Amino acid sequence: MTVISVLAAGPQRVRAEDSDKTSTPVSTHKSKSKTKKPKVTPTPKWTSTRTFTPTKTATPTKTFTPTKTATPTRTVTSTRTPTATPVPKKVDLPPLYLAQVEGEVYLVHDGDKKKADPPQKVEADDQILTGKDSKAFLQFESGGTIEVGPNSDMKVRELNISSNSFTARFLMAFGKMKTTIHKLTESKSTFEIESGGVVAGVRGTVFEVGYDKDKQEQSTKTYEGTVYTRVDGKEQLVQKGFGLVIGSGGRTVLGPLGASDIADFVDFLNASDKLEAAKQILLKKLQERILNEAVNGILGGKKKGIGVGGFSIGF
């Protein structure tokens, strides 16, 4: 049969129209390469640990502008300029000062009478007034002591003391005044006390000058050394251990010192020795007082003479 022959030849021959319809032969088994799924490389996930932006932005730490602007600290100079007033740190000590008082004693300075408050300086034209049973002790910075006795009025007429000269003159209106003075070696040195028109002067001695205004009698007593007295240009010497009384009209009486006179001089010398022993303490307190007065004067203070009270060495 023709049908059978066609089937027999079918596997070997293919019609042209059949070849046009057939495409690329398809394999009957699945290719392994096609069945494999491609590996998907996972997209890298960036965690928050890699974001370093906050740590790299160091701008706030670099802004040092406030620390470099030092204008406020330099404005201190304007406040320091008003306090440039020089203030003394040390002052010179006066040649004569009031060292100790007993009882009622007044110091008159520039006409201003005030109760004595030792230690305090004494200057030319100053006046010492003592009441009943009162005494005032003055000291020379270079050495020497003056005792102004009870009921006395003594004035410093002249005071010019330096390292190479010594001039001190006093006026006794009334009362008594004992003195121990170091030996004055300069030929031009002068220490004189005038009372009742009589001048008594020395160069290195211990003596007393007194004036009784009621009796109008001037007395000079010498415990050590020699004292000269001068009345109307006439001089008379008063040697150690003697006293001279000059009355009204120039009448003079010379005689030896009595026991009470010698006892008074001994008491005076003992007081003078104690003052000399306490001299450095007195001078230090006096220097502090004068310094306080100088500072108050420079700074315009109203109080003067502050810083030191009355000083007593117990005699």
Residue pairs with C-beta under 8 A, 6 or more apart in sequence:
14 22
85 298
85 299
86 298
87 295
87 298
87 299
88 291
88 294
88 295
88 298
89 291
90 287
90 291
91 287
91 290
91 291
91 294
93 141
93 283
93 286
93 287
93 290
94 121
94 122
94 123
94 141
94 286
94 290
95 140
95 141
95 142
95 159
95 161
96 121
96 122
96 123
96 138
96 139
96 140
96 141
96 156
96 159
96 161
96 168
97 118
97 119
97 120
97 121
97 122
97 138
97 139
97 141
97 282
97 286
98 107
98 116
98 118
98 119
98 120
98 121
98 122
98 128
98 136
98 137
98 138
99 118
99 119
99 137
99 138
99 139
99 145
99 275
99 282
99 311
100 118
100 136
100 137
100 271
100 275
100 311
100 312
100 313
100 315
101 116
101 118
101 134
101 135
101 136
101 137
101 310
102 133
102 134
102 135
102 136
103 130
103 131
103 132
103 133
103 134
103 135
103 150
104 115
104 130
104 131
104 132
104 134
105 115
105 116
105 128
105 129
105 130
105 131
105 134
105 135
105 136
105 148
106 113
106 114
106 115
106 116
106 128
106 129
106 130
107 113
107 114
107 115
107 116
107 120
107 122
107 126
107 127
107 128
107 129
108 114
108 126
108 127
108 128
108 129
109 123
109 126
110 125
113 129
116 128
116 136
117 305
117 308
117 309
117 310
118 282
118 310
118 311
119 282
119 283
119 285
119 286
119 289
119 308
119 311
120 286
120 289
120 305
121 286
121 290
122 128
122 138
122 156
122 159
123 156
123 159
124 156
124 157
124 158
124 159
125 155
125 156
125 157
126 155
126 156
127 153
127 154
127 155
127 156
128 136
128 138
128 148
128 152
128 153
128 154
128 155
129 152
129 153
130 136
130 148
130 149
130 150
130 151
130 152
130 175
131 150
131 151
132 150
132 151
133 150
134 150
134 151
135 147
135 148
135 149
135 150
136 147
136 148
136 152
137 145
137 146
137 147
137 148
137 271
137 272
137 275
138 145
138 146
138 147
138 148
139 145
139 146
139 275
139 276
139 279
139 282
140 146
140 161
140 168
140 181
140 182
141 161
141 283
142 161
142 166
142 182
143 181
143 182
143 276
144 179
144 180
144 181
144 182
145 179
145 180
145 268
145 271
145 272
145 275
145 276
146 170
146 177
146 178
146 179
147 177
147 178
147 179
147 268
147 271
147 272
148 154
148 175
148 176
148 177
149 175
149 176
149 177
149 178
149 210
150 175
150 176
151 174
151 175
152 172
152 174
152 175
152 176
152 177
153 172
153 173
153 174
153 175
154 170
154 171
154 172
154 173
154 175
154 177
155 170
155 171
155 173
156 168
156 169
156 170
157 169
157 170
157 171
157 194
158 167
158 168
158 169
159 167
159 168
159 169
160 166
160 167
160 168
161 167
161 168
164 186
165 186
165 188
165 189
166 184
166 186
166 189
166 190
166 191
167 188
167 189
167 190
167 191
168 190
168 191
168 192
169 190
169 191
169 192
169 193
169 194
170 177
170 192
170 193
170 194
171 193
171 194
171 195
172 193
172 194
172 195
172 196
172 209
172 210
172 211
173 195
173 211
173 213
174 211
174 212
174 213
175 210
175 211
176 208
176 209
176 210
177 193
177 195
177 208
177 209
177 210
178 206
178 207
178 208
178 264
178 265
178 268
179 191
179 193
179 202
179 206
179 207
179 208
179 209
180 205
180 206
180 224
180 268
180 269
180 272
181 191
181 202
181 204
181 205
181 206
182 204
183 203
183 204
184 190
184 191
184 203
184 204
189 203
190 201
191 201
191 202
191 203
192 199
192 200
192 201
193 199
193 200
193 201
193 209
194 200
195 209
195 210
195 211
195 218
196 211
196 213
196 216
196 217
196 218
196 246
197 218
197 231
198 218
198 220
198 229
198 230
198 231
198 246
199 229
199 230
199 231
200 207
200 209
200 220
200 227
200 228
200 229
200 230
200 238
201 227
201 228
201 230
202 225
202 226
202 227
202 228
203 225
204 225
205 222
205 223
205 224
205 225
205 226
205 227
205 240
206 222
206 223
206 224
206 225
206 265
206 268
206 269
207 220
207 221
207 222
207 223
207 224
207 225
207 227
207 238
208 219
208 220
208 221
208 223
208 264
208 265
209 218
209 219
209 220
210 218
210 219
210 221
211 217
211 218
211 219
212 219
215 247
216 247
216 248
217 245
217 246
217 247
217 248
218 245
218 246
219 243
219 244
219 245
219 246
220 227
220 229
220 238
220 243
220 244
220 246
221 238
221 242
221 243
221 244
221 257
221 261
221 265
222 238
222 239
222 240
222 241
222 242
222 243
223 240
223 241
223 257
223 262
223 265
224 240
225 240
226 237
226 238
226 239
226 240
227 237
227 238
228 235
228 236
228 237
228 238
229 235
229 236
229 237
229 238
229 244
229 246
230 236
231 246
231 250
232 250
236 244
236 252
236 254
238 244
238 254
241 256
241 257
242 254
242 255
242 256
242 257
243 254
243 255
243 256
243 257
243 261
244 252
244 253
244 254
245 252
245 253
245 254
246 252
247 253
257 265
270 315
271 315
274 313
274 314
274 315
275 282
275 313
277 313
278 313
281 311
282 311
285 308
285 311
286 308
288 307
288 308
289 305
289 307
289 308
291 307
292 305
292 306
292 307
292 308
293 304
293 305
295 301
296 302
296 303
296 304
296 306
297 304
